[in-house]
Amino acid sequence: MKVLIACEFSGIVRNAFIARGHMAMSCDYLTSEQPGPHCCGDVREILDLGWDLMIAHPPCTHLAASGARWWKDKVVEQRDALDFVRILLAAPIPRIALENPVGIISRRVRKPDQIIQPWQFGHGETKATCLWLKNLPLLRPTRVVGGRAPRIHCMSPSPDRWRERSRTYSGIADAMAAQWGTR
C-alpha cells in the first residue's frame, strides 16, 4: 500500500507503516527527525500521486480550542488553515484520516468521526485527539492503561513546546498501521 503521512516531521507514523511493509512517505516543510522517505515541501503538490491512504496532521496553531482566546485576532490565518483542512479531506485519495485536537474544525468543516486518547493505546496520558475519517473504520483501542496525566497540556512554555506537542504517540501510530494498513 502507498501511504502518505501529511504534515509529519517526526517520522513516527511513517515508520510504523514502513515496519508493516508499506511504502510510506512523510511530507512536511520541516526535515524529518528520523531517517526514512520524506518530502520536504508543500504536501498539496503531491496529493495526486496515486496514494492508497493518507494520514494528515495539519498544523493546529489556528485551529485548536486551546488557542480560542486568540481566534478573534486570527481570522485570516484561521480561514486559511480551515481551507487547508478542506483540501486535505477532499484529496483524491481513497482512504483518509485527518487528526487534530478539539477545535474549530468540528464547527466549520464537520464533526469528527472519533476522539481518541493516548491512554487507549498504551500511554498513561490524556490528549484528546479528533479523527476525521474517509473510508476507514474507527480506530480500536489496543492497550488501555492507567495514569491518564495531562503531560502535554501541562508542559512548561519553551521554544520547542510546539514540537513536543505535535508528535503522534507511538502506540497510536502502531494502531493506525495495524488497523488501517490491512485494507
C-alpha positions in Angstrom: 0.0 0.0 0.0 1.2 3.5 -0.8 0.8 5.7 2.3 1.3 9.4 2.6 1.8 10.9 6.0 1.0 14.6 5.5 2.4 17.3 7.8 4.6 15.0 9.8 8.3 15.8 10.6 8.8 13.2 13.4 8.6 10.1 11.1 6.7 8.2 13.8 3.6 7.4 11.8 5.5 6.9 8.6 7.9 4.4 10.2 5.0 2.5 11.8 3.6 1.8 8.3 7.1 1.0 6.9 7.6 -1.5 9.7 4.5 -3.3 8.4 5.8 -3.5 4.9 4.1 -0.5 3.3 5.6 2.1 1.0 5.1 5.1 3.2 6.4 8.7 2.9 6.1 11.7 5.2 5.8 15.3 3.9 6.4 18.5 5.8 8.1 21.8 5.4 10.5 20.7 8.1 13.1 17.9 7.6 12.3 14.6 9.1 13.7 13.8 12.6 14.1 10.1 11.7 15.6 8.5 8.7 13.2 7.4 6.0 11.3 8.6 2.9 10.4 12.2 3.4 9.4 15.0 1.1 10.4 18.4 2.4 7.8 20.9 1.0 4.1 21.5 0.4 2.0 18.4 0.6 -0.5 19.8 -1.8 1.9 19.3 -4.6 2.0 15.5 -4.1 -1.6 14.7 -3.2 -2.4 13.3 -6.7 0.5 10.8 -6.9 -1.7 7.7 -6.5 -1.7 7.2 -2.8 -3.9 4.5 -1.3 -4.1 6.1 2.2 -3.2 9.4 3.7 -2.9 10.2 7.4 -2.9 14.0 7.7 -1.7 16.1 10.7 -2.4 19.7 9.7 -0.9 22.3 11.9 -3.3 23.1 14.8 -1.9 26.6 15.6 -5.0 28.4 14.3 -7.5 25.5 14.8 -7.2 24.1 18.3 -9.6 25.1 21.1 -6.6 25.7 23.3 -6.0 28.9 21.3 -9.6 30.0 21.1 -9.0 33.2 23.0 -6.8 34.4 20.1 -9.2 33.4 17.3 -10.7 36.9 17.0 -7.3 38.2 16.1 -6.5 35.3 13.6 -9.5 35.5 11.2 -7.4 35.3 8.0 -5.0 32.7 9.4 -7.9 30.5 10.7 -9.7 30.8 7.3 -6.5 29.6 5.5 -6.0 26.8 8.0 -9.6 25.6 7.5 -9.2 25.8 3.7 -6.1 23.6 4.0 -8.1 21.1 6.1 -10.8 21.0 3.4 -8.1 20.4 0.7 -6.7 17.5 2.6 -10.1 15.9 3.3 -11.0 16.3 -0.4 -7.7 14.9 -1.8 -8.0 12.3 -4.5 -7.0 9.5 -2.1 -9.4 6.6 -1.4 -8.8 6.4 2.4 -8.0 9.4 4.6 -7.6 10.1 8.3 -7.1 13.7 9.4 -6.2 14.3 13.1 -6.3 17.4 15.1 -7.1 18.5 18.7 -10.6 19.5 19.7 -11.2 22.9 18.0 -12.8 24.8 15.2 -12.8 22.1 12.5 -15.8 20.5 14.3 -17.8 23.6 13.8 -16.6 24.9 10.4 -16.0 21.7 8.5 -17.7 18.8 10.2 -17.8 16.9 13.5 -15.0 14.3 14.0 -15.8 10.6 13.5 -13.9 9.7 16.6 -12.0 11.2 19.6 -9.1 9.1 20.9 -6.8 9.4 23.9 -3.2 8.2 24.3 -4.2 6.1 27.3 -6.2 3.9 25.0 -3.0 2.9 23.1 -0.5 2.2 25.9 0.4 5.8 27.0 -0.7 6.9 30.5 -1.6 10.4 29.4 -4.6 12.4 28.3 -4.6 14.4 25.0 -7.9 14.3 23.2 -7.3 13.8 19.5 -10.1 14.1 17.0 -10.1 11.9 13.8 -12.0 12.7 10.7 -12.2 9.6 8.6 -12.9 8.8 4.9 -13.4 5.1 4.1 -11.7 4.0 7.3 -13.1 2.2 10.3 -12.9 3.8 13.8 -9.5 3.1 15.4 -9.9 0.4 18.1 -8.1 0.9 21.4 -5.1 -1.5 21.6 -3.9 -1.2 25.2 -5.9 0.7 27.8 -3.6 1.9 30.6 -4.0 3.9 33.8 -2.2 7.1 34.7 -4.0 9.5 32.5 -1.9 12.5 33.3 -2.3 15.7 31.1 1.5 15.8 30.5 1.2 17.6 27.1 -1.3 20.2 28.5 0.9 20.9 31.5 4.2 21.4 29.5 6.2 24.4 30.5 6.5 27.1 27.9 9.6 26.7 25.7 10.7 27.4 22.2 10.2 23.6 21.3 6.9 23.1 23.1 5.0 23.1 19.8 7.3 20.3 18.5 6.8 18.1 21.5 3.0 18.7 21.5 2.7 17.8 17.8 4.3 14.3 17.9 2.0 11.3 17.5 2.3 8.8 20.3 3.9 5.6 19.0 1.0 3.4 20.3 -1.4 5.4 18.2 0.8 5.2 15.2 1.2 1.4 15.6 -2.6 1.1 15.9 -3.1 3.1 12.7 -0.6 1.0 10.8 -2.0 -2.3 12.1 -5.7 -1.5 11.6 -5.7 0.8 8.6 -2.8 -0.8 6.7 -4.7 -4.0 6.1 -7.4 -2.6 3.8 
